[in-house]
Amino acid sequence: MTVPTLTLNNRTAIPQLGFGVFQVPPDRTADVVTQALEVGYRHIDTAQMYQNEQEVGEAVKASGIPRKELWITSKLNNGYHRPDDARRAFDETLAKLGIEQIDLFLIHWPLPTRYDGDYVSTWRTLVEFVEDGRARTIGVSNFQPDHLDRIVGETGVAPAVNQIEVHPYLTNEAARQATHRHGALVEAWSPIAQGAVLDDDVIGKIAAAHGRTPSQVTLRWHVERGDIVFPKTTHRERMEENFAIFDFELTPDDVAAISALDHGEAGRRGPNPDTFDYIPR
């Protein structure tokens, strides 16, 4: 099964379906990523704060898959927003992954209540990584509309993606629309709301009508809305299930019914980006 690609604002093609390794223990990551690559995933999403970049790199190297066929994303640790810290951290990411160029590097969180509210200088530093050729593309994660407006307004450089929490219980339309307004694509994290939507009656009925699982229907909903999605699992059967979403389509009524499940802010499963200020110790 071929995963479709979407074109970013720098004309780079990114696989629309990826594999996330959030909360995958480092001692299991290489094996889990190896299995995902065997299933067919070619887009791997990690982060400095996940503490498993090195193991992702080991799996990629051992796979024998040509580098040009893979898409690798990582994200800046919240503790390294200051420009010199970000530069050092980026060097470490490349070293741990064992690559000379990363496909996509993101600011993980805006942290508007930290660093005197300055995430613009952090964004300017990421721009350097594209200019020196060590990053193909750069983007942001968990940026609200005003965060996006500020970095683009002050630097003139729009991110390629904004990776935000999106699922049927939090469609996050304001952030999605702001992302699109700046010519960026949305990447949806927690795409099945940490499993909460799998028991939803509406999604269950749609899944039964298509002869699919609730997870497949939910991931297909993301795809048909034009977002990039990367479910996470450590079980191979779930990897295969989540990968098999490109041989069926939802009806417009199906998409609308799932979108209508939105609970707004009450549906958020993760932190609110306006107040989240965690820095790992």
C-alpha positions in Angstrom: 0.0 0.0 0.0 1.4 3.4 -1.0 1.2 6.3 1.5 0.2 9.5 -0.3 2.5 12.5 0.1 1.6 16.2 0.7 3.6 19.1 -0.6 5.0 21.5 1.9 5.4 25.3 1.3 9.1 24.7 0.2 7.8 22.1 -2.4 9.1 19.2 -0.4 6.9 16.1 -0.3 6.1 14.6 3.1 4.3 11.3 3.7 0.9 11.9 5.1 1.0 9.0 7.4 3.9 8.6 9.8 4.8 6.7 12.9 5.2 8.4 16.3 7.5 7.2 19.1 6.3 9.4 22.0 6.5 7.5 25.3 8.2 4.5 23.6 10.9 3.5 26.1 14.4 3.9 24.7 15.2 0.3 25.2 12.3 -0.7 23.0 12.5 2.0 20.4 14.9 0.4 18.0 12.8 -2.8 17.8 9.5 -0.9 17.6 10.7 1.4 14.8 12.2 -1.6 13.0 8.8 -3.3 13.0 7.1 -0.1 11.8 9.6 0.2 8.9 8.9 -3.5 8.0 5.1 -2.7 7.9 5.8 0.1 5.5 6.0 3.3 7.4 8.6 5.7 6.0 7.9 8.8 8.2 9.2 8.6 11.8 8.4 11.4 14.3 10.6 11.7 17.4 11.8 14.5 19.7 14.7 15.4 21.9 12.4 15.2 24.9 11.4 11.6 24.0 15.0 10.6 24.7 14.9 8.0 22.0 16.5 9.7 19.0 19.6 7.5 19.1 17.5 4.3 19.0 15.5 5.7 16.1 18.8 6.3 14.3 19.9 2.8 15.0 16.8 1.3 13.6 17.0 3.5 10.5 20.6 2.5 9.9 20.0 -1.2 10.4 16.9 -1.2 8.1 19.0 -0.7 4.9 16.3 1.5 3.5 17.8 4.3 1.4 17.9 7.6 3.3 16.1 9.4 0.5 13.1 7.1 1.0 12.7 8.1 4.7 11.3 11.2 6.4 12.7 11.9 9.9 11.3 14.6 12.2 12.6 15.7 15.6 11.8 18.6 17.9 13.7 21.0 20.1 13.9 20.3 23.8 12.0 23.0 25.9 15.1 23.7 27.8 17.1 24.8 24.8 15.2 27.7 23.3 18.1 30.2 23.6 19.9 30.4 20.3 23.2 29.0 21.3 21.5 26.2 23.3 19.3 25.4 20.3 22.4 25.2 18.0 24.1 22.7 20.4 21.0 20.7 20.8 20.4 20.5 17.0 24.0 19.2 16.6 23.3 16.5 19.1 20.1 15.5 17.3 21.9 15.0 14.1 24.6 13.0 15.9 22.2 10.8 17.7 20.1 10.1 14.6 23.3 9.4 12.7 22.3 11.7 9.8 23.8 14.8 8.2 20.4 16.4 7.3 17.1 16.1 9.1 13.9 16.3 7.0 11.9 18.4 9.5 12.9 20.1 12.8 10.3 21.7 15.0 10.1 24.0 18.0 8.3 21.6 20.3 6.4 24.1 22.4 6.2 27.9 22.2 6.5 28.4 26.0 5.1 32.0 26.0 5.5 32.3 29.7 9.2 31.4 29.6 12.3 33.1 28.1 10.6 36.5 28.5 8.1 35.3 26.0 10.7 35.2 23.2 10.2 32.3 20.9 11.0 34.4 17.8 14.8 34.2 18.3 14.4 30.5 18.6 12.6 30.4 15.3 15.3 32.5 13.7 17.8 30.0 14.9 15.9 27.1 13.2 15.9 29.2 10.0 19.8 29.0 10.2 19.6 25.2 10.0 17.8 25.4 6.6 20.2 28.0 5.3 23.2 25.9 6.1 21.6 22.8 4.6 21.3 20.6 7.7 17.5 20.8 7.8 15.4 20.3 4.7 12.4 22.0 6.4 11.5 23.5 9.7 8.3 24.0 11.6 6.6 24.4 14.9 4.5 22.4 17.3 1.7 23.4 19.6 1.6 27.0 18.3 -1.6 29.0 18.7 -2.8 31.5 16.1 -1.1 34.4 17.8 2.2 32.5 18.1 2.1 31.8 14.4 1.2 35.4 13.5 4.1 36.7 15.6 6.9 34.5 14.2 5.8 35.0 10.6 5.3 38.8 11.1 8.6 39.3 12.8 10.8 37.0 10.6 8.9 36.7 7.3 9.4 33.0 7.4 6.4 30.7 7.7 6.8 27.2 9.2 6.2 24.2 7.0 4.0 22.5 9.5 2.3 23.1 12.8 2.1 19.9 14.8 -0.9 20.3 17.2 -3.4 18.2 19.2 -6.2 17.3 16.8 -8.8 14.5 17.1 -12.6 14.2 16.9 -13.0 15.6 20.5 -10.7 18.6 19.8 -10.8 19.6 16.2 -8.8 22.7 17.1 -10.1 24.6 14.2 -8.7 28.0 15.1 -5.2 26.7 15.2 -5.8 24.7 12.0 -7.1 27.7 10.1 -4.3 29.9 11.3 -1.8 27.3 10.2 -3.4 27.1 6.7 -3.5 30.9 6.5 0.3 30.9 6.7 0.6 28.3 4.0 1.6 25.5 6.4 0.2 22.0 6.9 -1.3 20.6 10.1 0.2 17.5 11.7 -2.2 15.9 14.2 -0.8 14.5 17.4 -2.9 12.3 19.7 -5.0 11.5 16.7 -7.3 9.1 18.5 -7.5 11.1 21.7 -5.3 8.6 23.5 -7.8 5.9 22.6 -10.8 7.8 24.0 -12.6 8.0 20.6 -12.4 4.3 20.0 -15.5 3.6 22.1 -17.5 6.5 20.6 -20.9 5.3 19.3 -20.9 7.6 16.2 -17.4 6.4 15.2 -18.4 2.8 15.9 -21.4 3.0 13.7 -19.4 4.5 10.8 -16.7 1.9 11.3 -19.3 -0.9 11.1 -20.8 0.5 8.0 -17.4 0.4 6.3 -16.2 -2.9 7.7 -13.3 -1.1 9.4 -12.1 -0.5 13.0 -12.8 2.8 14.9 -9.1 3.6 14.8 -9.0 3.2 11.0 -12.0 5.4 10.5 -10.6 8.1 12.8 -7.3 8.1 11.1 -9.0 8.2 7.7 -11.0 11.2 8.9 -7.7 13.0 9.6 -6.4 12.1 6.1 -9.5 13.3 4.3 -9.3 16.6 6.1 -5.9 17.0 4.7 -3.8 16.7 7.9 -0.6 14.7 8.4 -1.1 12.0 11.1 1.2 9.6 12.9 -0.4 7.2 15.3 1.8 5.6 18.0 1.7 2.0 19.1 4.2 -0.7 20.2 2.0 -3.6 18.9 2.7 -4.8 15.3 -0.9 -5.7 14.7 -1.9 -2.1 15.5 0.8 -0.8 13.3 -0.6 -2.9 10.4 -4.2 -1.8 11.3 -3.3 1.9 11.3 -1.4 1.6 8.1 -4.3 0.1 6.2 -6.4 3.3 5.7 -5.8 4.2 2.1 -8.1 1.6 0.4 -11.4 3.1 1.5 -13.0 6.5 1.8 -15.5 8.1 4.2 -18.6 9.9 2.9 -18.9 13.6 3.3 -21.6 12.9 5.9 -19.2 10.6 7.8 -16.6 13.3 7.9 -19.2 15.8 9.1 -20.6 13.5 11.8 -17.1 12.8 13.2 -16.2 16.5 13.1 -19.4 17.3 15.0 -18.1 15.3 18.0 -15.8 18.3 18.8 -16.0 19.3 22.5 -13.9 22.4 22.1 -11.4 23.1 24.9 -13.1 20.6 27.1 -11.9 17.9 24.7 -8.2 18.7 25.0 -6.2 15.7 26.3 -2.8 17.4 26.6 -1.6 20.7 28.0 -2.8 24.1 26.8 0.0 25.8 24.8 -0.8 29.2 26.2 0.1 28.1 29.7 2.3 25.0 29.3 5.8 25.8 30.6 7.4 22.5 31.4 11.2 22.3 31.1 12.8 18.9 31.8 15.4 18.6 34.5 
